[in-house]
């Protein structure tokens, strides 16, 4: 699966280059769920991309402002607004989403049903 993602990132790099754009690969992270990554970095186009087990979801600093012309709310604000009516916090939702693979494995074992990825 990692090979497919690297191929997709390479295609994205080539399409961006056609417009004269460059991608800052040093800021790009690949989150590996389930099996540990075979190596901590992968080569994508002309840069190295870090493969991590998880990424922190953090709120922006209180004095941070979005650049002019950008929406006033971040994606994270939208997610929090969607979770608020359900009385679910962001960290709780993140923990639940992170454990989906483990729960799927337990349910598959309990029901003797093999899911296909």
C-alpha positions, 0 to 999 in steps of 0.5 A: 500500500505504501508503494501505491501512495509513493507512486501517487505522490510522484504523479502529484509532483510531476503534475505540479511541476507542469505548472511551475510549482514545487512541493516541500517534501520536508513538511510532508508526513505519511502516517502508517497504520497497522504494520510498522513501516519498513523504513523511516523515510521514503524517496518521493521524486526529489525529496525524502518523506518521513513515515510516522506511526501517528501525527498529532492533531493540535490546535493552532496557537491562540494568536495565529491567524490565517493568511488573507484570502483564506477561510477564517475557520480551519478544517480542525474547527469544522471537525470540532463543530461537527463533533460538538452536537454529539458531545464528543471531544476531538481527542476522544474521536481521534483515539476511537478512529486510531483503534479501528484496525484493532477493533476490526481484527477482533470482530473478524476473529469473533465472527470468523469473518475475513474482511478484505482490505 
